[in-house]
Amino acid sequence: MSGTQKRLIDSAAARAEAKRLSNKVLVGGSLVAAETDATIDVIHPPTMEVIATVPRCGAADAARAVEAAAKAFPVWSRIPARERGRLIAQAADRIEAELETLSQLQTLETGHPIASQSRGDMATAVDMLRMFAGVSGELKGETVPDAQGVLHYTTCEPIGVIAAVIPWNGPVFTLSAKIAPALVAGNTIVVKSAETAPLAVLRCAEIIQSFLPPGAINMISGVGEEVGKPLVQHPAVRKATFTGSVNVGKLISQYVADKLIPVTLELGGKNPNIVMADADLALAIPGVVAGMRFMRQGQSCIAGSRILIQERIYDEVVEGAVKLMNALVVGNPFDENTEVGAIISQKQMDRIQSFVSSVKDIPGARVLCGGSPEADSSMPGRLFMRPTLIDNVPHDAPLCQEEIFGPVAVAVRFTDFEDAIRIANDSVFGLAAAMWTRDLGTAMQFAARIEAGLVQVNQYAGPRANVSYGGLKVSGLGKEYTLQSMLNHFTRSRTIQINAGLRS
């Protein structure tokens, strides 16, 4: 841990909010008790302290929430689109007014640093709500030329009740990316929160619901198989949207197959971040470190966890990256100086460490920095881990092929452009990719040939409002975060032809 003087944030207000939200679901317009008596403890990862409990919902809770959404749909869908946008914009203003408490609430449950991550997450969530509110007037059909006396037009209509299942690593941002387009388009929605991060999203949903007809947005908590499955399978649900692991995404597709309803899936990534020998290393080295999303402890599907480096600059890039990674401040997420917080759970830490431990079985493989969990002296034995870089790993090894979802990157050598493309595309994933180069022709060839849904050159920015985001291969189905995604995934179109019966 760094010796930087601590500047601790008082999280009393967020802790009080966590207690208020305990044992509640949002159904029919209000926070209410669940049908189930079973609960799940929500912990603060740095200390393993229980900060709240939430209902471990089942099929009865899913059905009650869907019924509330179905009841609200005729009311909400008939409100003019621009008025729906105005109400969502008002909700965004209210969330922004509570941004600090909500940021602290997310830090409490996720372990993300308040300064380097949670506040930014909350601000981008507000921006997402405002962006979709602002394009509400674009929900319109078109008129089509036809024979004389025939009125031919299309409509742009809401689908109905949406089921959304969101993850724990960026809960509020993902919530906004699902509910903003769904609600603005006139749908109603039921959200299943992640069992490890259900609090900040519940408060955000409560705020948004206060501007809408009762039941327009509902939120339940629990374990996927117990409540997520009956939620997406409910007969009244007409669309499912999910962000999370590949395996669960496949299950959700199977659950809804018999209903033939549309599904949007944003799944995992093992993303290549490629440094060519001609790159501006003053930009590229910080870029590959930032691309690993260490500010979220590497727990990000877009993390550039495969750092591909051309041979003749390999040592220079690795040395620079290790220096920057070692300088990152790991510690209490409520310290304003902290840049890297705590891993979400012991289960996730064990998974991360199983990958790191595999290095000892790979001849020549090296842990260049990090590698072992660290404990702040004020929080002994807890879920801290320094950013870790490993090299000399065969590209077919799990370290290079599987999503670790932790602060672990692998450095990989390549000889030339063709070798870089071959290695980068040697993956079942296709979410994101980046290249650092000064050569425009190389950049254009990279963009044309890389198998990824989000392609960047000389930057590694995260997803945000109005940037089309979604993967290829097993990284998902469909795009999110834009007007076009709202039209594609949260509306349906009908074609209408009216013959006036005119005679020539």
C-alpha positions in Angstrom: 0.0 0.0 0.0 1.1 3.6 -0.6 2.1 5.8 2.2 0.0 8.6 0.8 -1.9 10.5 3.6 -5.4 9.3 3.8 -8.4 11.5 3.1 -11.3 9.4 4.2 -14.9 10.0 3.2 -17.6 9.8 5.8 -20.0 7.2 4.5 -22.6 7.5 7.3 -25.4 8.8 5.0 -24.8 5.9 2.5 -24.8 3.3 5.4 -28.1 4.7 6.6 -29.5 4.4 3.1 -28.3 0.8 2.9 -30.3 0.0 6.1 -33.4 1.8 4.8 -33.3 -0.3 1.6 -32.7 -3.6 3.4 -35.2 -6.4 2.8 -37.1 -4.4 0.2 -38.0 -4.8 -3.4 -39.5 -2.2 -5.7 -42.9 -3.4 -7.0 -46.0 -1.5 -8.1 -44.5 1.9 -7.4 -43.2 1.4 -3.8 -40.5 -0.3 -1.8 -42.3 -3.3 -0.3 -41.5 -6.5 1.5 -40.8 -9.5 -0.8 -43.0 -12.6 -1.0 -40.0 -14.7 0.2 -38.6 -14.7 3.7 -35.1 -15.8 2.5 -32.4 -13.1 2.4 -28.9 -12.5 1.2 -26.3 -10.5 3.1 -24.7 -7.6 1.2 -21.1 -7.1 2.3 -18.6 -4.2 2.1 -15.7 -6.1 0.4 -12.8 -4.3 2.2 -14.0 -5.4 5.6 -16.4 -8.2 4.8 -18.9 -6.3 7.0 -22.6 -6.9 6.4 -24.1 -3.6 5.4 -27.6 -4.7 4.5 -29.7 -7.7 3.6 -31.9 -8.1 0.5 -34.6 -10.6 -0.4 -33.6 -13.8 -2.0 -36.6 -13.6 -4.4 -38.2 -16.5 -6.3 -40.8 -17.2 -8.8 -43.6 -15.6 -6.8 -41.7 -12.3 -6.5 -40.9 -12.4 -10.3 -44.5 -12.9 -11.1 -45.7 -10.1 -8.9 -43.2 -7.7 -10.4 -44.1 -8.7 -14.0 -47.8 -8.3 -13.2 -47.2 -4.8 -11.9 -45.2 -3.9 -15.0 -48.0 -5.3 -17.2 -50.6 -3.3 -15.4 -48.5 -0.1 -15.9 -47.8 -0.7 -19.5 -51.1 0.7 -21.0 -50.8 3.8 -19.0 -47.1 4.5 -19.6 -47.0 3.5 -23.3 -49.9 5.9 -24.1 -48.0 8.9 -22.7 -46.5 10.9 -25.7 -42.8 10.0 -26.2 -41.5 13.5 -25.6 -43.4 13.6 -22.3 -41.8 10.3 -21.3 -38.5 11.8 -22.2 -39.2 14.9 -20.1 -40.0 12.7 -17.0 -36.8 10.6 -17.4 -34.8 13.9 -17.7 -36.4 15.0 -14.4 -35.4 11.7 -12.8 -31.8 12.2 -14.1 -31.8 15.6 -12.3 -32.9 14.1 -9.1 -30.3 11.3 -9.3 -27.6 13.9 -10.0 -28.7 15.8 -6.8 -28.0 12.6 -4.8 -24.8 11.7 -6.8 -22.5 11.7 -3.8 -24.6 9.5 -1.6 -25.3 7.1 -4.5 -21.6 6.9 -5.3 -20.8 6.0 -1.7 -23.6 3.4 -1.7 -22.0 1.8 -4.8 -18.6 1.9 -3.2 -20.0 0.3 0.0 -21.3 -2.8 -1.9 -18.7 -3.1 -4.7 -15.4 -2.0 -3.2 -14.8 0.4 -6.1 -12.8 3.5 -5.2 -15.1 6.5 -4.6 -12.8 9.0 -6.3 -11.5 7.1 -9.3 -14.5 5.0 -10.1 -17.9 5.3 -8.4 -18.4 9.1 -8.9 -17.6 8.7 -12.6 -19.9 5.7 -12.9 -22.7 7.7 -11.4 -22.1 10.7 -13.7 -22.1 8.5 -16.8 -25.3 6.9 -15.7 -27.0 10.3 -15.4 -25.6 11.2 -18.9 -27.1 8.0 -20.3 -30.6 8.9 -18.9 -30.4 12.4 -20.3 -29.2 11.2 -23.7 -32.1 8.9 -24.2 -34.5 11.5 -22.8 -33.2 13.9 -25.4 -33.9 11.7 -28.4 -37.4 10.7 -27.3 -38.8 12.7 -30.3 -37.1 10.3 -32.7 -39.5 7.5 -31.8 -41.5 7.8 -35.0 -42.5 5.8 -38.0 -42.4 6.8 -41.7 -44.7 7.3 -44.6 -44.0 5.3 -47.7 -45.0 6.2 -51.3 -47.6 3.9 -52.7 -50.4 3.9 -55.3 -52.7 6.8 -55.5 -55.4 6.7 -52.8 -53.3 4.4 -50.6 -52.0 5.7 -47.3 -48.9 3.6 -46.5 -47.0 4.1 -43.2 -45.1 2.3 -40.5 -45.3 2.7 -36.7 -42.6 2.7 -34.0 -44.2 1.1 -30.9 -43.1 -0.2 -27.5 -42.7 -4.0 -27.1 -44.3 -4.4 -23.7 -42.8 -5.7 -20.5 -39.0 -6.0 -20.5 -36.9 -8.2 -18.2 -33.4 -6.9 -17.5 -30.7 -8.7 -15.6 -27.8 -6.6 -14.6 -24.3 -7.3 -13.2 -22.4 -6.3 -10.1 -19.3 -4.7 -11.6 -20.9 -1.5 -12.9 -24.4 -1.8 -11.6 -25.8 1.8 -11.9 -24.3 2.5 -15.3 -25.6 -0.8 -16.6 -29.0 -0.1 -15.1 -29.3 3.3 -16.8 -28.2 1.7 -20.1 -31.1 -0.8 -19.9 -33.9 1.2 -18.4 -33.4 4.5 -20.2 -34.1 3.3 -23.7 -36.7 0.8 -22.5 -38.7 3.4 -20.6 -38.3 6.3 -23.1 -39.6 3.9 -25.8 -42.7 3.3 -23.8 -42.0 -0.1 -22.3 -42.3 -1.0 -18.7 -39.5 -3.1 -17.0 -38.6 -5.5 -14.3 -34.9 -5.5 -13.3 -33.2 -8.3 -11.5 -30.2 -6.8 -9.6 -27.0 -8.7 -8.8 -27.0 -10.2 -5.4 -23.7 -8.7 -4.4 -24.6 -5.1 -5.6 -28.3 -4.5 -5.2 -28.5 -1.3 -3.2 -27.4 1.7 -5.4 -29.5 0.4 -8.2 -32.5 0.0 -6.0 -32.3 3.6 -4.8 -31.9 4.8 -8.4 -34.9 2.8 -9.5 -36.9 4.2 -6.6 -36.0 7.7 -7.7 -37.0 7.1 -11.3 -40.2 5.4 -10.3 -41.3 8.4 -8.4 -41.7 10.3 -11.7 -43.6 7.5 -13.5 -46.9 5.7 -13.2 -46.8 3.0 -10.5 -45.2 -0.2 -11.7 -43.4 1.3 -14.7 -40.1 0.2 -13.2 -39.8 -2.7 -10.8 -36.7 -4.3 -9.2 -36.2 -7.6 -7.5 -33.1 -9.2 -6.1 -31.8 -12.8 -5.7 -29.9 -15.6 -7.4 -30.2 -16.1 -11.1 -31.6 -19.6 -11.3 -34.1 -18.9 -8.5 -35.5 -15.6 -9.7 -33.9 -14.6 -13.0 -35.1 -17.8 -14.8 -38.8 -17.4 -13.9 -38.5 -13.7 -14.6 -37.4 -14.1 -18.2 -39.7 -17.1 -18.8 -42.8 -15.3 -17.6 -45.4 -15.3 -20.4 -46.0 -11.5 -20.1 -42.3 -10.7 -20.6 -41.8 -9.7 -24.3 -38.0 -8.9 -24.3 -35.0 -9.9 -22.2 -31.8 -7.9 -21.9 -28.7 -9.2 -20.0 -25.2 -8.1 -19.1 -22.9 -10.6 -17.6 -21.0 -13.9 -18.2 -21.1 -15.9 -21.4 -22.5 -19.0 -19.6 -25.4 -17.2 -18.1 -26.1 -15.4 -21.4 -26.4 -18.7 -23.1 -28.8 -19.9 -20.4 -31.0 -16.9 -20.8 -31.2 -17.5 -24.5 -32.3 -21.1 -23.8 -34.9 -20.0 -21.2 -36.7 -17.7 -23.7 -36.3 -19.8 -26.8 -39.8 -21.3 -26.7 -41.3 -17.8 -26.5 -39.4 -16.5 -29.5 -38.8 -13.1 -27.9 -35.9 -10.9 -28.7 -32.8 -11.0 -26.5 -29.9 -8.5 -26.1 -26.7 -9.9 -24.6 -23.6 -8.0 -23.5 -21.2 -10.7 -22.4 -17.5 -11.1 -21.7 -14.3 -10.1 -23.3 -10.6 -11.0 -23.5 -9.7 -7.9 -25.3 -6.4 -7.2 -27.2 -4.6 -3.9 -26.7 -1.9 -3.8 -29.3 1.2 -1.7 -29.3 3.0 -1.3 -32.6 6.7 -0.4 -32.7 5.9 3.0 -34.3 3.5 4.0 -31.5 3.9 7.1 -29.4 4.9 5.3 -26.2 4.2 8.3 -24.0 0.6 7.8 -24.9 0.5 4.0 -25.4 2.1 2.9 -22.1 -0.4 4.8 -19.9 -3.1 3.8 -22.4 -2.6 0.0 -22.0 -2.5 0.4 -18.2 -5.7 2.5 -18.2 -7.2 0.0 -20.6 -6.9 -2.7 -18.0 -9.6 -0.9 -15.8 -7.5 -1.3 -12.7 -9.7 1.5 -11.2 -12.4 -1.2 -11.2 -9.9 -3.8 -10.0 -9.9 -5.2 -13.5 -13.5 -6.4 -13.0 -14.6 -5.1 -16.4 -15.7 -6.9 -19.6 -14.0 -4.3 -21.7 -10.6 -4.6 -19.9 -7.7 -4.8 -22.3 -6.3 -7.8 -20.5 -4.2 -9.1 -23.5 -1.4 -6.5 -24.0 0.2 -7.4 -27.4 3.6 -5.7 -27.9 5.8 -5.7 -31.0 9.1 -7.4 -30.2 11.6 -4.6 -30.7 9.8 -2.3 -28.1 8.6 -5.2 -25.9 11.0 -4.6 -23.0 10.5 -0.8 -23.0 6.7 -1.1 -22.9 6.7 -3.8 -20.2 9.1 -1.8 -18.0 7.0 1.3 -18.4 3.8 -0.5 -17.7 5.1 -2.2 -14.6 6.3 1.1 -13.3 2.9 2.7 -13.7 1.1 -0.4 -12.2 3.3 -0.4 -9.2 2.6 3.3 -8.6 -1.2 2.8 -8.4 -2.6 3.3 -4.9 -4.4 0.3 -3.6 -6.5 0.6 -0.5 -9.6 1.8 1.3 -12.1 2.7 -1.4 -13.4 5.6 0.8 -9.9 7.2 0.7 -9.9 10.0 -1.9 -6.3 9.0 -2.8 -7.2 5.3 -3.6 -7.1 4.3 -7.2 -7.6 0.5 -6.9 -10.2 -0.8 -4.4 -11.2 -4.3 -3.2 -12.2 -7.4 -5.1 -16.0 -7.9 -4.9 -15.9 -11.2 -2.9 -13.8 -14.0 -1.6 -15.3 -16.2 -4.4 -14.0 -13.8 -7.0 -10.6 -13.5 -5.3 -10.2 -17.3 -5.3 -11.0 -17.4 -9.0 -8.4 -14.7 -9.8 -5.8 -16.4 -7.7 -6.4 -19.7 -9.4 -5.3 -18.1 -12.7 -2.2 -16.5 -11.1 -1.2 -19.7 -9.4 -1.2 -21.5 -12.8 2.0 -19.5 -13.7 4.1 -21.9 -11.7 3.1 -24.7 -14.0 4.1 -22.8 -17.2 7.8 -23.1 -18.0 9.3 -19.6 -18.4 6.2 -17.7 -17.4 6.9 -14.7 -15.1 4.8 -12.6 -12.7 6.4 -9.2 -13.4 4.4 -7.3 -10.7 1.6 -7.9 -8.2 0.5 -11.5 -8.1 -0.6 -11.9 -4.4 -3.4 -10.4 -2.4 -2.5 -7.4 -0.3 -4.0 -6.3 3.0 -4.1 -2.7 4.2 -2.8 -2.6 7.8 -6.1 -1.1 8.8 -8.1 -3.9 7.2 -6.0 -7.0 7.6 -6.8 -10.1 5.5 -9.2 -8.5 3.2 -9.8 -8.6 -0.6 -7.0 -6.4 -1.9 -4.7 -7.3 -4.8 -2.0 -5.3 -6.6 -2.3 -4.9 -10.4 -0.6 -7.9 -11.9 1.3 -8.4 -15.2 2.4 -11.8 -16.4 4.4 -12.7 -19.5 5.9 -15.6 -21.4 2.6 -17.4 -21.4 1.5 -19.6 -24.4 -1.4 -18.0 -26.1 -3.5 -21.2 -25.9 -3.2 -21.1 -22.0 -6.2 -20.2 -19.9 -4.5 -17.0 -18.8 -4.6 -15.8 -22.4 -8.0 -17.3 -23.4 -10.3 -17.0 -20.5 -11.8 -13.9 -18.9 -10.2 -13.6 -15.5 -12.3 -10.5 -14.3 -9.6 -9.3 -12.0 -6.5 -7.0 -12.0 -4.4 -9.4 -14.1 -3.1 -8.8 -17.6 -0.8 -10.8 -19.8 1.9 -9.3 -22.0 2.3 -11.1 -25.4 5.1 -10.6 -27.9 4.4 -10.4 -31.7 6.6 -10.0 -34.7 4.7 -7.9 -37.2 1.2 -6.7 -38.1 0.0 -10.0 -39.5 1.2 -11.8 -36.4 -0.6 -9.3 -34.2 -3.9 -9.7 -36.0 -3.6 -13.5 -35.9 -3.0 -13.5 -32.1 -5.6 -10.9 -31.4 -8.3 -12.8 -33.3 -7.3 -16.1 -31.7 -10.1 -15.9 -29.2 -13.8 -16.9 -28.8 -14.4 -13.4 -27.6 -14.9 -10.3 -29.8 -16.0 -7.4 -27.5 -13.3 -4.7 -27.9 -9.9 -4.1 -29.3 -7.4 -1.3 -29.6 -4.1 -0.5 -31.4 -1.5 2.1 -30.8 0.3 3.3 -34.0 1.3 6.4 -35.9 0.6 4.8 -39.3 -2.8 5.6 -40.7 -2.7 2.6 -43.2 -1.9 0.3 -40.3 -4.8 1.7 -38.3 -7.2 1.3 -41.2 -6.1 -2.3 -41.8 -6.5 -3.1 -38.1 -10.0 -1.6 -38.1 -11.0 -3.7 -41.1 -9.6 -7.0 -39.9 -10.0 -7.2 -36.2 -12.9 -9.3 -34.9 -14.4 -6.9 -32.3 -17.5 -4.9 -31.8 -15.8 -1.8 -30.4 -12.5 -0.9 -32.2 -10.3 2.0 -31.1 -6.9 3.4 -32.3 -4.6 5.4 -30.0 -7.1 5.4 -27.2 -8.9 2.9 -24.9 -12.0 4.6 -23.7 -14.9 2.9 -21.9 -18.5 2.7 -23.1 -20.7 5.7 -22.6 -23.8 7.3 -23.9 -24.1 7.6 -27.7 -21.3 5.2 -28.4 -22.6 2.0 -30.0 -21.4 -0.9 -27.8 -21.7 -4.6 -28.2 -19.6 -7.6 -29.1 -19.0 -10.2 -31.8 -18.6 -14.0 -31.4 -19.5 -15.1 -27.9 -19.2 -11.5 -26.6 -22.9 -10.9 -27.2 -25.9 -10.2 -29.4 -26.9 -6.6 -30.3 -25.7 -3.1 -29.7 -26.5 -0.7 -26.8 -26.2 2.9 -25.7 -27.5 4.7 -28.9 -30.7 5.9 -30.5 -30.4 3.2 -33.1 -30.1 0.5 -30.4 -33.3 1.9 -28.7 -35.1 1.6 -32.0 -33.7 -1.8 -32.8 -34.1 -3.4 -29.4 -36.9 -1.7 -27.5 -39.5 -0.9 -30.2 -41.5 -2.9 -32.8 -42.6 -1.8 -36.2 -45.9 -2.4 -37.9 -46.8 -1.6 -41.6 -50.2 -0.2 -42.3 -51.8 0.4 -45.7 -55.2 2.1 -46.0 -56.9 2.2 -49.3 -59.2 5.1 -49.6 -61.2 3.4 -52.4 -60.7 6.3 -54.8 -61.7 5.7 -58.4 -59.9 7.3 -61.3 
